[in-house]
């Protein structure tokens, strides 16, 4: 529950806008009769200035607090989203496949993509760097590593 407003006693919620406060009206009521006579009482104006400056400082302090809170909430949201993605991955359909089927899929990918000459970006290498399960499957499947690609270097 939100704390009540110091000026009007009501709460500002996301469904209600912030209230227009009467601190300015208090000074306007004192200054209007004086202005009509073209005589300004400086003590009232100085008091209004001090009050409004204090109010502005309070608003700035609250805005700074909200920025800190926003930063913390964004970090917490990012962490929660990462956790959610991790838990979604636990129930992904590919997680239900037996390791033998994944090994066959990997072998098929290697034969289809055999044109890859770069050993570092070759299919077995890439597959073995996806996750620890896939790394284990790749390393326990010798047929994925049975092709050796030798790239001749140009001699100068």
C-alpha angles and dihedrals in degrees: 000000000000122000114252119260113265092225107040103016093234128115125244108222131171088262093050125055121232112276125249104244129220099226090101093045090057091061094038090058090054096044101045096070091045093050092053088063092044090238115120119199103217095202091063092047093046090049090051091049092051092047094048092045088052090049091050090050090050090051091049091050091050091048091051090050090050091051090053090047091048091052091050092047092049090052091048090048091051091051092047091049091051091050090048091052090049092053092045088054090057090065098037112132092243089062089065094059117102116246091245091059091048089051090054091048089051091050090050090050090052093052093046093047096041091124089077106112099179107090093200092057095035118129098255090048093050094044092050090057098054099084140329093266093053090045090054092048092048094048092048092051107078093181089069089061099039095099117080117197117202117191114199115228121220113248117219 
